[in-house]
Amino acid sequence: MSATFLEIALPISLQLSPGIKGASIIFLTDGGYLLSFEERPEVIRLDRDLKEIWRRDLQAQKIRYVGCKVSANANGSLIGVSGYKDIRIFDGTGNLLWTFTHEPWNSFTGANCFFSPDNSLLWIIAPGAPDHLYVIRAADFAMLDHYTLDGHQENNYSLIATPDNEKVLIEVAAGQDDASLLLVQFTDGKIRVQELSACQDRIAGNFSPNGNEFVTGPHNSAGIEIFSFPFFENTAVLEQADLFAAAAGYADSEDPDTLNYTVLFLNDTTLLAFTRFGRLLLIDRQTMTCTGELVAEGNHIQAYDDNWKVTTDPAIPVTEYASDIISVQVAHHQHLVLTYGSGDIRWHDLSPLHNLSVLP
């Protein structure tokens, strides 16, 4: 490990223990949150201090291995619930406004819906022969156009905001087989779709705060790649071998650590890579080198033997390491939000990274 490799402790700022794992979190512009759960039907609205504002049974649970995806516009005044056989739009207090019924999704497929930043448009995807993308006027739910997609009940679709309010990304994932990105916009009354071939087999991360770059993780054994925006030209690469050579440690494991799909911009100069062992590695954007690791309070990385039992005995070979982290998100580039298999959700203030460039 390099002498300049940093270990930065991140204490817990806020913690929520809803008593069930599988939380999905939406960050709202007022600092509040929407929570939903795979195994529960309710959606919960929280303020910035995690105090409950309301709780509604919106039938937002998983059905027949089809996850229900909850989305919202920026301030939470419109909420979308995309489920097994319909898409329902609610107002900001959980009152039903509109329902779009479709044929049931196949197991392990599905799609979220997406509200344009100006709240004028609603984008949805529904299964069929083939699947279809629709753009809808949010004021009266009038259908404005639709587009035929290549898939037919084999994909998971994720609509993602871009720095350009007129453009939307669609991540298309077909399990272990394929992953692709589409760039979509609604122009002159028609949906325009561009396949981003440079991003084939990439897992979408996020955009840098300045909006100039987009980071992706690997769908296979490749490394981290960064693309310019709006042109999506490949501008930087960090291979996994180079990442883990700089972040040495856990060398006694029979199975080496790998990237766990998630790579995110924390700010314009620093990225975060989440690994299979549960490490939170820091990457300097300018040099594309691993410079340190975030040590989040409460995240314990444990050694496991070949029977997948926790071991602390140095005489027993370690098969691999793992933590209890399920998901990693960045809230407004200010907080790192971690969900755990135990059901806990923890917020960590990222302000210790603000002066990262001047640390020794």
Summary of the structure (lengths in Angstrom):
residues: 360
radius of gyration: 20.7
end to end distance: 15.0
largest distance: 68.4
contacts: 1127
relative contact order: 0.13
helix: 4%
strand: 51%
